[in-house]
Amino acid sequence: MASITIKSLPPKLHEGLKEAARRNHRSLQGEIIACLERHVERLPRRKAELLAEAAALREGLSRFDHGLVEEYKRAGRT
């Protein structure tokens, strides 16, 4: 697993991270990792990944029967 060293961390940020770690019942390291994970998850995904996800969702949807819709429309008008 990779390691990282953060130099010159502002004291206010350090205290904020320690407080968040305490509230979330995590170590300081665990809190920093959780913050980084949340940030990375929010980064825009690549277009190809989004298109693949959209295609998979589309595939999972039931097929739309336009004829049945027209039949329901006609039945509602009588």
mmCIF file of the N, C-alpha and C atoms, coordinates in Angstrom:
data_MODEL
# 
_entry.id   MODEL 
# 
loop_
_atom_site.group_PDB 
_atom_site.id 
_atom_site.type_symbol 
_atom_site.label_atom_id 
_atom_site.label_alt_id 
_atom_site.label_comp_id 
_atom_site.label_asym_id 
_atom_site.label_entity_id 
_atom_site.label_seq_id 
_atom_site.pdbx_PDB_ins_code 
_atom_site.Cartn_x 
_atom_site.Cartn_y 
_atom_site.Cartn_z 
_atom_site.occupancy 
_atom_site.B_iso_or_equiv 
_atom_site.pdbx_formal_charge 
_atom_site.auth_seq_id 
_atom_site.auth_comp_id 
_atom_site.auth_asym_id 
_atom_site.auth_atom_id 
_atom_site.pdbx_PDB_model_num 
ATOM 1   N N  . MET A 1 1  ? 0.845   -1.165 0.000   1.00 0.00 ? 1  MET A N  1 
ATOM 2   C CA . MET A 1 1  ? 0.000   0.000  0.000   1.00 0.00 ? 1  MET A CA 1 
ATOM 3   C C  . MET A 1 1  ? 0.896   1.236  0.000   1.00 0.00 ? 1  MET A C  1 
ATOM 4   N N  . ALA A 1 2  ? 0.462   2.266  -0.703  1.00 0.00 ? 2  ALA A N  1 
ATOM 5   C CA . ALA A 1 2  ? 1.250   3.494  -0.827  1.00 0.00 ? 2  ALA A CA 1 
ATOM 6   C C  . ALA A 1 2  ? 1.169   4.320  0.448   1.00 0.00 ? 2  ALA A C  1 
ATOM 7   N N  . SER A 1 3  ? 2.191   5.137  0.634   1.00 0.00 ? 3  SER A N  1 
ATOM 8   C CA . SER A 1 3  ? 2.231   6.057  1.769   1.00 0.00 ? 3  SER A CA 1 
ATOM 9   C C  . SER A 1 3  ? 2.378   7.470  1.247   1.00 0.00 ? 3  SER A C  1 
ATOM 10  N N  . ILE A 1 4  ? 1.930   8.423  2.051   1.00 0.00 ? 4  ILE A N  1 
ATOM 11  C CA . ILE A 1 4  ? 2.050   9.828  1.683   1.00 0.00 ? 4  ILE A CA 1 
ATOM 12  C C  . ILE A 1 4  ? 2.387   10.615 2.943   1.00 0.00 ? 4  ILE A C  1 
ATOM 13  N N  . THR A 1 5  ? 3.199   11.652 2.781   1.00 0.00 ? 5  THR A N  1 
ATOM 14  C CA . THR A 1 5  ? 3.537   12.541 3.888   1.00 0.00 ? 5  THR A CA 1 
ATOM 15  C C  . THR A 1 5  ? 3.024   13.923 3.532   1.00 0.00 ? 5  THR A C  1 
ATOM 16  N N  . ILE A 1 6  ? 2.334   14.541 4.447   1.00 0.00 ? 6  ILE A N  1 
ATOM 17  C CA . ILE A 1 6  ? 1.827   15.892 4.220   1.00 0.00 ? 6  ILE A CA 1 
ATOM 18  C C  . ILE A 1 6  ? 2.663   16.838 5.069   1.00 0.00 ? 6  ILE A C  1 
ATOM 19  N N  . LYS A 1 7  ? 3.319   17.769 4.409   1.00 0.00 ? 7  LYS A N  1 
ATOM 20  C CA . LYS A 1 7  ? 4.161   18.739 5.110   1.00 0.00 ? 7  LYS A CA 1 
ATOM 21  C C  . LYS A 1 7  ? 3.424   20.063 5.219   1.00 0.00 ? 7  LYS A C  1 
ATOM 22  N N  . SER A 1 8  ? 3.712   20.808 6.247   1.00 0.00 ? 8  SER A N  1 
ATOM 23  C CA . SER A 1 8  ? 3.176   22.159 6.454   1.00 0.00 ? 8  SER A CA 1 
ATOM 24  C C  . SER A 1 8  ? 1.650   22.180 6.476   1.00 0.00 ? 8  SER A C  1 
ATOM 25  N N  . LEU A 1 9  ? 1.063   21.206 7.135   1.00 0.00 ? 9  LEU A N  1 
ATOM 26  C CA . LEU A 1 9  ? -0.391  21.167 7.279   1.00 0.00 ? 9  LEU A CA 1 
ATOM 27  C C  . LEU A 1 9  ? -0.809  22.300 8.213   1.00 0.00 ? 9  LEU A C  1 
ATOM 28  N N  . PRO A 1 10 ? -1.698  23.182 7.766   1.00 0.00 ? 10 PRO A N  1 
ATOM 29  C CA . PRO A 1 10 ? -2.115  24.287 8.632   1.00 0.00 ? 10 PRO A CA 1 
ATOM 30  C C  . PRO A 1 10 ? -2.726  23.758 9.934   1.00 0.00 ? 10 PRO A C  1 
ATOM 31  N N  . PRO A 1 11 ? -2.386  24.358 11.064  1.00 0.00 ? 11 PRO A N  1 
ATOM 32  C CA . PRO A 1 11 ? -2.885  23.883 12.354  1.00 0.00 ? 11 PRO A CA 1 
ATOM 33  C C  . PRO A 1 11 ? -4.416  23.803 12.426  1.00 0.00 ? 11 PRO A C  1 
ATOM 34  N N  . LYS A 1 12 ? -5.101  24.768 11.831  1.00 0.00 ? 12 LYS A N  1 
ATOM 35  C CA . LYS A 1 12 ? -6.560  24.768 11.860  1.00 0.00 ? 12 LYS A CA 1 
ATOM 36  C C  . LYS A 1 12 ? -7.119  23.546 11.116  1.00 0.00 ? 12 LYS A C  1 
ATOM 37  N N  . LEU A 1 13 ? -6.509  23.202 9.991   1.00 0.00 ? 13 LEU A N  1 
ATOM 38  C CA . LEU A 1 13 ? -6.931  22.028 9.237   1.00 0.00 ? 13 LEU A CA 1 
ATOM 39  C C  . LEU A 1 13 ? -6.636  20.751 10.026  1.00 0.00 ? 13 LEU A C  1 
ATOM 40  N N  . HIS A 1 14 ? -5.481  20.696 10.654  1.00 0.00 ? 14 HIS A N  1 
ATOM 41  C CA . HIS A 1 14 ? -5.105  19.543 11.467  1.00 0.00 ? 14 HIS A CA 1 
ATOM 42  C C  . HIS A 1 14 ? -6.110  19.338 12.601  1.00 0.00 ? 14 HIS A C  1 
ATOM 43  N N  . GLU A 1 15 ? -6.462  20.412 13.284  1.00 0.00 ? 15 GLU A N  1 
ATOM 44  C CA . GLU A 1 15 ? -7.444  20.312 14.373  1.00 0.00 ? 15 GLU A CA 1 
ATOM 45  C C  . GLU A 1 15 ? -8.809  19.886 13.845  1.00 0.00 ? 15 GLU A C  1 
ATOM 46  N N  . GLY A 1 16 ? -9.200  20.423 12.700  1.00 0.00 ? 16 GLY A N  1 
ATOM 47  C CA . GLY A 1 16 ? -10.483 20.046 12.102  1.00 0.00 ? 16 GLY A CA 1 
ATOM 48  C C  . GLY A 1 16 ? -10.527 18.573 11.738  1.00 0.00 ? 16 GLY A C  1 
ATOM 49  N N  . LEU A 1 17 ? -9.446  18.062 11.193  1.00 0.00 ? 17 LEU A N  1 
ATOM 50  C CA . LEU A 1 17 ? -9.375  16.642 10.853  1.00 0.00 ? 17 LEU A CA 1 
ATOM 51  C C  . LEU A 1 17 ? -9.423  15.767 12.105  1.00 0.00 ? 17 LEU A C  1 
ATOM 52  N N  . LYS A 1 18 ? -8.708  16.185 13.141  1.00 0.00 ? 18 LYS A N  1 
ATOM 53  C CA . LYS A 1 18 ? -8.730  15.424 14.400  1.00 0.00 ? 18 LYS A CA 1 
ATOM 54  C C  . LYS A 1 18 ? -10.136 15.392 14.984  1.00 0.00 ? 18 LYS A C  1 
ATOM 55  N N  . GLU A 1 19 ? -10.835 16.519 14.948  1.00 0.00 ? 19 GLU A N  1 
ATOM 56  C CA . GLU A 1 19 ? -12.199 16.588 15.475  1.00 0.00 ? 19 GLU A CA 1 
ATOM 57  C C  . GLU A 1 19 ? -13.146 15.709 14.647  1.00 0.00 ? 19 GLU A C  1 
ATOM 58  N N  . ALA A 1 20 ? -13.006 15.756 13.331  1.00 0.00 ? 20 ALA A N  1 
ATOM 59  C CA . ALA A 1 20 ? -13.848 14.913 12.461  1.00 0.00 ? 20 ALA A CA 1 
ATOM 60  C C  . ALA A 1 20 ? -13.572 13.439 12.730  1.00 0.00 ? 20 ALA A C  1 
ATOM 61  N N  . ALA A 1 21 ? -12.312 13.090 12.923  1.00 0.00 ? 21 ALA A N  1 
ATOM 62  C CA . ALA A 1 21 ? -11.948 11.701 13.226  1.00 0.00 ? 21 ALA A CA 1 
ATOM 63  C C  . ALA A 1 21 ? -12.584 11.258 14.539  1.00 0.00 ? 21 ALA A C  1 
ATOM 64  N N  . ARG A 1 22 ? -12.554 12.132 15.539  1.00 0.00 ? 22 ARG A N  1 
ATOM 65  C CA . ARG A 1 22 ? -13.160 11.803 16.830  1.00 0.00 ? 22 ARG A CA 1 
ATOM 66  C C  . ARG A 1 22 ? -14.663 11.584 16.673  1.00 0.00 ? 22 ARG A C  1 
ATOM 67  N N  . ARG A 1 23 ? -15.329 12.496 15.953  1.00 0.00 ? 23 ARG A N  1 
ATOM 68  C CA . ARG A 1 23 ? -16.788 12.388 15.754  1.00 0.00 ? 23 ARG A CA 1 
ATOM 69  C C  . ARG A 1 23 ? -17.168 11.117 14.995  1.00 0.00 ? 23 ARG A C  1 
ATOM 70  N N  . ASN A 1 24 ? -16.312 10.728 14.055  1.00 0.00 ? 24 ASN A N  1 
ATOM 71  C CA . ASN A 1 24 ? -16.604 9.562  13.217  1.00 0.00 ? 24 ASN A CA 1 
ATOM 72  C C  . ASN A 1 24 ? -15.989 8.268  13.743  1.00 0.00 ? 24 ASN A C  1 
ATOM 73  N N  . HIS A 1 25 ? -15.416 8.333  14.943  1.00 0.00 ? 25 HIS A N  1 
ATOM 74  C CA . HIS A 1 25 ? -14.807 7.153  15.581  1.00 0.00 ? 25 HIS A CA 1 
ATOM 75  C C  . HIS A 1 25 ? -13.760 6.512  14.672  1.00 0.00 ? 25 HIS A C  1 
ATOM 76  N N  . ARG A 1 26 ? -12.890 7.360  14.140  1.00 0.00 ? 26 ARG A N  1 
ATOM 77  C CA . ARG A 1 26 ? -11.811 6.893  13.270  1.00 0.00 ? 26 ARG A CA 1 
ATOM 78  C C  . ARG A 1 26 ? -10.488 7.426  13.792  1.00 0.00 ? 26 ARG A C  1 
ATOM 79  N N  . SER A 1 27 ? -9.426  6.808  13.305  1.00 0.00 ? 27 SER A N  1 
ATOM 80  C CA . SER A 1 27 ? -8.099  7.372  13.539  1.00 0.00 ? 27 SER A CA 1 
ATOM 81  C C  . SER A 1 27 ? -7.945  8.572  12.617  1.00 0.00 ? 27 SER A C  1 
ATOM 82  N N  . LEU A 1 28 ? -6.950  9.378  12.870  1.00 0.00 ? 28 LEU A N  1 
ATOM 83  C CA . LEU A 1 28 ? -6.685  10.524 12.003  1.00 0.00 ? 28 LEU A CA 1 
ATOM 84  C C  . LEU A 1 28 ? -6.401  10.038 10.582  1.00 0.00 ? 28 LEU A C  1 
ATOM 85  N N  . GLN A 1 29 ? -5.614  8.986  10.471  1.00 0.00 ? 29 GLN A N  1 
ATOM 86  C CA . GLN A 1 29 ? -5.314  8.419  9.164   1.00 0.00 ? 29 GLN A CA 1 
ATOM 87  C C  . GLN A 1 29 ? -6.590  7.936  8.481   1.00 0.00 ? 29 GLN A C  1 
ATOM 88  N N  . GLY A 1 30 ? -7.455  7.253  9.213   1.00 0.00 ? 30 GLY A N  1 
ATOM 89  C CA . GLY A 1 30 ? -8.713  6.769  8.652   1.00 0.00 ? 30 GLY A CA 1 
ATOM 90  C C  . GLY A 1 30 ? -9.603  7.907  8.176   1.00 0.00 ? 30 GLY A C  1 
ATOM 91  N N  . GLU A 1 31 ? -9.620  8.996  8.928   1.00 0.00 ? 31 GLU A N  1 
ATOM 92  C CA . GLU A 1 31 ? -10.431 10.159 8.538   1.00 0.00 ? 31 GLU A CA 1 
ATOM 93  C C  . GLU A 1 31 ? -9.889  10.797 7.268   1.00 0.00 ? 31 GLU A C  1 
ATOM 94  N N  . ILE A 1 32 ? -8.578  10.925 7.173   1.00 0.00 ? 32 ILE A N  1 
ATOM 95  C CA . ILE A 1 32 ? -7.965  11.512 5.981   1.00 0.00 ? 32 ILE A CA 1 
ATOM 96  C C  . ILE A 1 32 ? -8.255  10.644 4.761   1.00 0.00 ? 32 ILE A C  1 
ATOM 97  N N  . ILE A 1 33 ? -8.145  9.326  4.907   1.00 0.00 ? 33 ILE A N  1 
ATOM 98  C CA . ILE A 1 33 ? -8.445  8.420  3.797   1.00 0.00 ? 33 ILE A CA 1 
ATOM 99  C C  . ILE A 1 33 ? -9.905  8.551  3.388   1.00 0.00 ? 33 ILE A C  1 
ATOM 100 N N  . ALA A 1 34 ? -10.820 8.618  4.363   1.00 0.00 ? 34 ALA A N  1 
ATOM 101 C CA . ALA A 1 34 ? -12.250 8.767  4.055   1.00 0.00 ? 34 ALA A CA 1 
ATOM 102 C C  . ALA A 1 34 ? -12.503 10.076 3.304   1.00 0.00 ? 34 ALA A C  1 
ATOM 103 N N  . CYS A 1 35 ? -11.865 11.152 3.723   1.00 0.00 ? 35 CYS A N  1 
ATOM 104 C CA . CYS A 1 35 ? -12.018 12.447 3.041   1.00 0.00 ? 35 CYS A CA 1 
ATOM 105 C C  . CYS A 1 35 ? -11.523 12.362 1.602   1.00 0.00 ? 35 CYS A C  1 
ATOM 106 N N  . LEU A 1 36 ? -10.370 11.758 1.421   1.00 0.00 ? 36 LEU A N  1 
ATOM 107 C CA . LEU A 1 36 ? -9.819  11.616 0.064   1.00 0.00 ? 36 LEU A CA 1 
ATOM 108 C C  . LEU A 1 36 ? -10.711 10.738 -0.809  1.00 0.00 ? 36 LEU A C  1 
ATOM 109 N N  . GLU A 1 37 ? -11.233 9.652  -0.258  1.00 0.00 ? 37 GLU A N  1 
ATOM 110 C CA . GLU A 1 37 ? -12.134 8.779  -1.025  1.00 0.00 ? 37 GLU A CA 1 
ATOM 111 C C  . GLU A 1 37 ? -13.383 9.533  -1.457  1.00 0.00 ? 37 GLU A C  1 
ATOM 112 N N  . ARG A 1 38 ? -13.982 10.301 -0.541  1.00 0.00 ? 38 ARG A N  1 
ATOM 113 C CA . ARG A 1 38 ? -15.175 11.080 -0.893  1.00 0.00 ? 38 ARG A CA 1 
ATOM 114 C C  . ARG A 1 38 ? -14.865 12.068 -2.012  1.00 0.00 ? 38 ARG A C  1 
ATOM 115 N N  . HIS A 1 39 ? -13.716 12.695 -1.919  1.00 0.00 ? 39 HIS A N  1 
ATOM 116 C CA . HIS A 1 39 ? -13.331 13.667 -2.944  1.00 0.00 ? 39 HIS A CA 1 
ATOM 117 C C  . HIS A 1 39 ? -13.154 12.993 -4.304  1.00 0.00 ? 39 HIS A C  1 
ATOM 118 N N  . VAL A 1 40 ? -12.444 11.889 -4.327  1.00 0.00 ? 40 VAL A N  1 
ATOM 119 C CA . VAL A 1 40 ? -12.175 11.195 -5.589  1.00 0.00 ? 40 VAL A CA 1 
ATOM 120 C C  . VAL A 1 40 ? -13.474 10.668 -6.204  1.00 0.00 ? 40 VAL A C  1 
ATOM 121 N N  . GLU A 1 41 ? -14.411 10.202 -5.380  1.00 0.00 ? 41 GLU A N  1 
ATOM 122 C CA . GLU A 1 41 ? -15.688 9.700  -5.907  1.00 0.00 ? 41 GLU A CA 1 
ATOM 123 C C  . GLU A 1 41 ? -16.471 10.809 -6.600  1.00 0.00 ? 41 GLU A C  1 
ATOM 124 N N  . ARG A 1 42 ? -16.278 12.056 -6.191  1.00 0.00 ? 42 ARG A N  1 
ATOM 125 C CA . ARG A 1 42 ? -17.003 13.177 -6.795  1.00 0.00 ? 42 ARG A CA 1 
ATOM 126 C C  . ARG A 1 42 ? -16.372 13.675 -8.086  1.00 0.00 ? 42 ARG A C  1 
ATOM 127 N N  . LEU A 1 43 ? -15.159 13.228 -8.396  1.00 0.00 ? 43 LEU A N  1 
ATOM 128 C CA . LEU A 1 43 ? -14.505 13.685 -9.618  1.00 0.00 ? 43 LEU A CA 1 
ATOM 129 C C  . LEU A 1 43 ? -15.295 13.200 -10.829 1.00 0.00 ? 43 LEU A C  1 
ATOM 130 N N  . PRO A 1 44 ? -15.338 14.010 -11.878 1.00 0.00 ? 44 PRO A N  1 
ATOM 131 C CA . PRO A 1 44 ? -16.074 13.599 -13.083 1.00 0.00 ? 44 PRO A CA 1 
ATOM 132 C C  . PRO A 1 44 ? -15.496 12.309 -13.656 1.00 0.00 ? 44 PRO A C  1 
ATOM 133 N N  . ARG A 1 45 ? -16.413 11.427 -14.024 1.00 0.00 ? 45 ARG A N  1 
ATOM 134 C CA . ARG A 1 45 ? -15.960 10.171 -14.626 1.00 0.00 ? 45 ARG A CA 1 
ATOM 135 C C  . ARG A 1 45 ? -15.730 10.375 -16.122 1.00 0.00 ? 45 ARG A C  1 
ATOM 136 N N  . ARG A 1 46 ? -14.967 9.512  -16.688 1.00 0.00 ? 46 ARG A N  1 
ATOM 137 C CA . ARG A 1 46 ? -14.696 9.597  -18.112 1.00 0.00 ? 46 ARG A CA 1 
ATOM 138 C C  . ARG A 1 46 ? -15.964 9.322  -18.905 1.00 0.00 ? 46 ARG A C  1 
ATOM 139 N N  . LYS A 1 47 ? -16.045 9.930  -20.074 1.00 0.00 ? 47 LYS A N  1 
ATOM 140 C CA . LYS A 1 47 ? -17.214 9.817  -20.934 1.00 0.00 ? 47 LYS A CA 1 
ATOM 141 C C  . LYS A 1 47 ? -17.528 8.351  -21.254 1.00 0.00 ? 47 LYS A C  1 
ATOM 142 N N  . ALA A 1 48 ? -16.524 7.561  -21.564 1.00 0.00 ? 48 ALA A N  1 
ATOM 143 C CA . ALA A 1 48 ? -16.739 6.152  -21.909 1.00 0.00 ? 48 ALA A CA 1 
ATOM 144 C C  . ALA A 1 48 ? -17.367 5.387  -20.748 1.00 0.00 ? 48 ALA A C  1 
ATOM 145 N N  . GLU A 1 49 ? -16.937 5.680  -19.518 1.00 0.00 ? 49 GLU A N  1 
ATOM 146 C CA . GLU A 1 49 ? -17.523 5.003  -18.355 1.00 0.00 ? 49 GLU A CA 1 
ATOM 147 C C  . GLU A 1 49 ? -18.985 5.371  -18.198 1.00 0.00 ? 49 GLU A C  1 
ATOM 148 N N  . LEU A 1 50 ? -19.308 6.643  -18.391 1.00 0.00 ? 50 LEU A N  1 
ATOM 149 C CA . LEU A 1 50 ? -20.693 7.087  -18.267 1.00 0.00 ? 50 LEU A CA 1 
ATOM 150 C C  . LEU A 1 50 ? -21.572 6.479  -19.357 1.00 0.00 ? 50 LEU A C  1 
ATOM 151 N N  . LEU A 1 51 ? -21.059 6.424  -20.577 1.00 0.00 ? 51 LEU A N  1 
ATOM 152 C CA . LEU A 1 51 ? -21.832 5.830  -21.670 1.00 0.00 ? 51 LEU A CA 1 
ATOM 153 C C  . LEU A 1 51 ? -22.071 4.341  -21.436 1.00 0.00 ? 51 LEU A C  1 
ATOM 154 N N  . ALA A 1 52 ? -21.079 3.646  -20.924 1.00 0.00 ? 52 ALA A N  1 
ATOM 155 C CA . ALA A 1 52 ? -21.237 2.216  -20.634 1.00 0.00 ? 52 ALA A CA 1 
ATOM 156 C C  . ALA A 1 52 ? -22.266 2.010  -19.532 1.00 0.00 ? 52 ALA A C  1 
ATOM 157 N N  . GLU A 1 53 ? -22.232 2.864  -18.519 1.00 0.00 ? 53 GLU A N  1 
ATOM 158 C CA . GLU A 1 53 ? -23.212 2.754  -17.439 1.00 0.00 ? 53 GLU A CA 1 
ATOM 159 C C  . GLU A 1 53 ? -24.625 3.038  -17.947 1.00 0.00 ? 53 GLU A C  1 
ATOM 160 N N  . ALA A 1 54 ? -24.765 4.048  -18.801 1.00 0.00 ? 54 ALA A N  1 
ATOM 161 C CA . ALA A 1 54 ? -26.075 4.381  -19.370 1.00 0.00 ? 54 ALA A CA 1 
ATOM 162 C C  . ALA A 1 54 ? -26.598 3.230  -20.226 1.00 0.00 ? 54 ALA A C  1 
ATOM 163 N N  . ALA A 1 55 ? -25.725 2.620  -21.013 1.00 0.00 ? 55 ALA A N  1 
ATOM 164 C CA . ALA A 1 55 ? -26.140 1.493  -21.849 1.00 0.00 ? 55 ALA A CA 1 
ATOM 165 C C  . ALA A 1 55 ? -26.608 0.319  -20.994 1.00 0.00 ? 55 ALA A C  1 
ATOM 166 N N  . ALA A 1 56 ? -25.913 0.054  -19.904 1.00 0.00 ? 56 ALA A N  1 
ATOM 167 C CA . ALA A 1 56 ? -26.308 -1.043 -19.015 1.00 0.00 ? 56 ALA A CA 1 
ATOM 168 C C  . ALA A 1 56 ? -27.662 -0.750 -18.372 1.00 0.00 ? 56 ALA A C  1 
ATOM 169 N N  . LEU A 1 57 ? -27.882 0.493  -17.979 1.00 0.00 ? 57 LEU A N  1 
ATOM 170 C CA . LEU A 1 57 ? -29.182 0.853  -17.397 1.00 0.00 ? 57 LEU A CA 1 
ATOM 171 C C  . LEU A 1 57 ? -30.291 0.720  -18.430 1.00 0.00 ? 57 LEU A C  1 
ATOM 172 N N  . ARG A 1 58 ? -30.025 1.183  -19.640 1.00 0.00 ? 58 ARG A N  1 
ATOM 173 C CA . ARG A 1 58 ? -31.018 1.085  -20.716 1.00 0.00 ? 58 ARG A CA 1 
ATOM 174 C C  . ARG A 1 58 ? -31.374 -0.369 -20.994 1.00 0.00 ? 58 ARG A C  1 
ATOM 175 N N  . GLU A 1 59 ? -30.364 -1.208 -20.986 1.00 0.00 ? 59 GLU A N  1 
ATOM 176 C CA . GLU A 1 59 ? -30.570 -2.636 -21.252 1.00 0.00 ? 59 GLU A CA 1 
ATOM 177 C C  . GLU A 1 59 ? -31.457 -3.271 -20.191 1.00 0.00 ? 59 GLU A C  1 
ATOM 178 N N  . GLY A 1 60 ? -31.357 -2.778 -18.970 1.00 0.00 ? 60 GLY A N  1 
ATOM 179 C CA . GLY A 1 60 ? -32.134 -3.347 -17.873 1.00 0.00 ? 60 GLY A CA 1 
ATOM 180 C C  . GLY A 1 60 ? -33.589 -2.904 -17.850 1.00 0.00 ? 60 GLY A C  1 
ATOM 181 N N  . LEU A 1 61 ? -33.921 -1.877 -18.619 1.00 0.00 ? 61 LEU A N  1 
ATOM 182 C CA . LEU A 1 61 ? -35.303 -1.402 -18.640 1.00 0.00 ? 61 LEU A CA 1 
ATOM 183 C C  . LEU A 1 61 ? -36.163 -2.303 -19.512 1.00 0.00 ? 61 LEU A C  1 
ATOM 184 N N  . SER A 1 62 ? -37.426 -2.430 -19.143 1.00 0.00 ? 62 SER A N  1 
ATOM 185 C CA . SER A 1 62 ? -38.331 -3.217 -19.979 1.00 0.00 ? 62 SER A CA 1 
ATOM 186 C C  . SER A 1 62 ? -38.598 -2.450 -21.269 1.00 0.00 ? 62 SER A C  1 
ATOM 187 N N  . ARG A 1 63 ? -38.894 -3.162 -22.318 1.00 0.00 ? 63 ARG A N  1 
ATOM 188 C CA . ARG A 1 63 ? -39.155 -2.541 -23.608 1.00 0.00 ? 63 ARG A CA 1 
ATOM 189 C C  . ARG A 1 63 ? -40.496 -1.826 -23.573 1.00 0.00 ? 63 ARG A C  1 
ATOM 190 N N  . PHE A 1 64 ? -40.564 -0.671 -24.200 1.00 0.00 ? 64 PHE A N  1 
ATOM 191 C CA . PHE A 1 64 ? -41.759 0.158  -24.210 1.00 0.00 ? 64 PHE A CA 1 
ATOM 192 C C  . PHE A 1 64 ? -42.623 -0.252 -25.392 1.00 0.00 ? 64 PHE A C  1 
ATOM 193 N N  . ASP A 1 65 ? -43.872 -0.587 -25.147 1.00 0.00 ? 65 ASP A N  1 
ATOM 194 C CA . ASP A 1 65 ? -44.795 -1.031 -26.198 1.00 0.00 ? 65 ASP A CA 1 
ATOM 195 C C  . ASP A 1 65 ? -45.675 0.147  -26.613 1.00 0.00 ? 65 ASP A C  1 
ATOM 196 N N  . HIS A 1 66 ? -45.316 0.785  -27.726 1.00 0.00 ? 66 HIS A N  1 
ATOM 197 C CA . HIS A 1 66 ? -46.069 1.952  -28.186 1.00 0.00 ? 66 HIS A CA 1 
ATOM 198 C C  . HIS A 1 66 ? -47.486 1.576  -28.587 1.00 0.00 ? 66 HIS A C  1 
ATOM 199 N N  . GLY A 1 67 ? -47.653 0.385  -29.145 1.00 0.00 ? 67 GLY A N  1 
ATOM 200 C CA . GLY A 1 67 ? -48.995 -0.068 -29.530 1.00 0.00 ? 67 GLY A CA 1 
ATOM 201 C C  . GLY A 1 67 ? -49.911 -0.160 -28.320 1.00 0.00 ? 67 GLY A C  1 
ATOM 202 N N  . LEU A 1 68 ? -49.390 -0.635 -27.219 1.00 0.00 ? 68 LEU A N  1 
ATOM 203 C CA . LEU A 1 68 ? -50.179 -0.758 -25.993 1.00 0.00 ? 68 LEU A CA 1 
ATOM 204 C C  . LEU A 1 68 ? -50.565 0.624  -25.464 1.00 0.00 ? 68 LEU A C  1 
ATOM 205 N N  . VAL A 1 69 ? -49.678 1.580  -25.583 1.00 0.00 ? 69 VAL A N  1 
ATOM 206 C CA . VAL A 1 69 ? -49.977 2.943  -25.148 1.00 0.00 ? 69 VAL A CA 1 
ATOM 207 C C  . VAL A 1 69 ? -51.125 3.511  -25.982 1.00 0.00 ? 69 VAL A C  1 
ATOM 208 N N  . GLU A 1 70 ? -51.069 3.315  -27.296 1.00 0.00 ? 70 GLU A N  1 
ATOM 209 C CA . GLU A 1 70 ? -52.142 3.795  -28.176 1.00 0.00 ? 70 GLU A CA 1 
ATOM 210 C C  . GLU A 1 70 ? -53.462 3.120  -27.825 1.00 0.00 ? 70 GLU A C  1 
ATOM 211 N N  . GLU A 1 71 ? -53.410 1.849  -27.518 1.00 0.00 ? 71 GLU A N  1 
ATOM 212 C CA . GLU A 1 71 ? -54.621 1.119  -27.134 1.00 0.00 ? 71 GLU A CA 1 
ATOM 213 C C  . GLU A 1 71 ? -55.209 1.705  -25.848 1.00 0.00 ? 71 GLU A C  1 
ATOM 214 N N  . TYR A 1 72 ? -54.373 2.005  -24.876 1.00 0.00 ? 72 TYR A N  1 
ATOM 215 C CA . TYR A 1 72 ? -54.835 2.600  -23.625 1.00 0.00 ? 72 TYR A CA 1 
ATOM 216 C C  . TYR A 1 72 ? -55.412 3.997  -23.874 1.00 0.00 ? 72 TYR A C  1 
ATOM 217 N N  . LYS A 1 73 ? -54.790 4.758  -24.756 1.00 0.00 ? 73 LYS A N  1 
ATOM 218 C CA . LYS A 1 73 ? -55.306 6.085  -25.086 1.00 0.00 ? 73 LYS A CA 1 
ATOM 219 C C  . LYS A 1 73 ? -56.712 5.987  -25.685 1.00 0.00 ? 73 LYS A C  1 
ATOM 220 N N  . ARG A 1 74 ? -56.870 5.068  -26.644 1.00 0.00 ? 74 ARG A N  1 
ATOM 221 C CA . ARG A 1 74 ? -58.186 4.893  -27.278 1.00 0.00 ? 74 ARG A CA 1 
ATOM 222 C C  . ARG A 1 74 ? -59.226 4.442  -26.262 1.00 0.00 ? 74 ARG A C  1 
ATOM 223 N N  . ALA A 1 75 ? -58.835 3.546  -25.353 1.00 0.00 ? 75 ALA A N  1 
ATOM 224 C CA . ALA A 1 75 ? -59.784 3.019  -24.363 1.00 0.00 ? 75 ALA A CA 1 
ATOM 225 C C  . ALA A 1 75 ? -60.209 4.138  -23.414 1.00 0.00 ? 75 ALA A C  1 
ATOM 226 N N  . GLY A 1 76 ? -59.352 5.061  -23.128 1.00 0.00 ? 76 GLY A N  1 
ATOM 227 C CA . GLY A 1 76 ? -59.672 6.149  -22.218 1.00 0.00 ? 76 GLY A CA 1 
ATOM 228 C C  . GLY A 1 76 ? -60.544 7.215  -22.836 1.00 0.00 ? 76 GLY A C  1 
ATOM 229 N N  . ARG A 1 77 ? -60.636 7.210  -24.142 1.00 0.00 ? 77 ARG A N  1 
ATOM 230 C CA . ARG A 1 77 ? -61.416 8.246  -24.848 1.00 0.00 ? 77 ARG A CA 1 
ATOM 231 C C  . ARG A 1 77 ? -62.844 7.809  -25.124 1.00 0.00 ? 77 ARG A C  1 
ATOM 232 N N  . THR A 1 78 ? -63.161 6.563  -24.891 1.00 0.00 ? 78 THR A N  1 
ATOM 233 C CA . THR A 1 78 ? -64.528 6.099  -25.198 1.00 0.00 ? 78 THR A CA 1 
ATOM 234 C C  . THR A 1 78 ? -65.442 6.275  -24.033 1.00 0.00 ? 78 THR A C  1 
# 
